[in-house]
Amino acid sequence: MTSAEEQQSEAVIDFATRLFAAFGYDGTTLQGLAEAMGYDVEWIHDTFGDKRDLYLSVIERASLAQRAVVEGALAALPARDPAGVASALYTLVDRYLDLCLSNPQIPALWMHRWLGDAADIPDLEQRYAVPLINLTRDALRSAARDGFIDDGIDADLMVRTLVWSVYGFLHGEALAPPDPPDPDNPKTKPRLQAHLHQLLDRMLKLPEA
């Protein structure tokens, strides 16, 4: 594949990601995508396959970005002391928040799944989301066994709570004015970041990093 072809394919993946994030898998059509981009739908088919194949490519790329953040932050674990654990976990939530703020379509894709989108494509969570949850959960359990964090927490639910907090704050429509979740508001990141740190501090009984 030439550089121009690679750029063209990346542009399609980018646009498809935005469509799937906005309308869900069930509300998106290849014909609509092709028309919006000015491409022939047959070229889309020949290059990416059917809608299912294109959607899987979108989920794969989004998941690789998430995995890079999680594995990069957890590389500092196991740590030698509680402060090292705290620093690694703060880094994890900070980088994950940055990813979601910069790429709001990633949490949007998964929130559509939570609402039953693409129900005919099973096991996406087991393939992509659960392994990252388990990786983080196991890191917490290891830190708890070492006596660096509270061993009374449910590590699995703790990780899921962090994910729910980020996704819900950025995309939840249940939050009413005067403080709606606005990713473009410069106060949004420090506000949510402080909340996530406080959540870690109090749930895990972290020391000062």
Secondary structure, 3 states (H helix, E strand, C coil): CCHHHHHHHHHHHHHHHHHHHHHCCCCCCHHHHHHHHCCCHHHHHHHHCCHHHHHHHHHHHHHHHHHHHHHHHHCCCCCCCHHHHHHHHHHHHHHHHHHHHHCCHHHHHHHHHHCCCCCCCCCHHHHHHHHHHHHHHHHHHHHHHCCCCCCCCCHHHHHHHHHHHHHHHHHCCCCCCCCCCCCCCCCHHHHHHHHHHHHHHHHHCCCCC
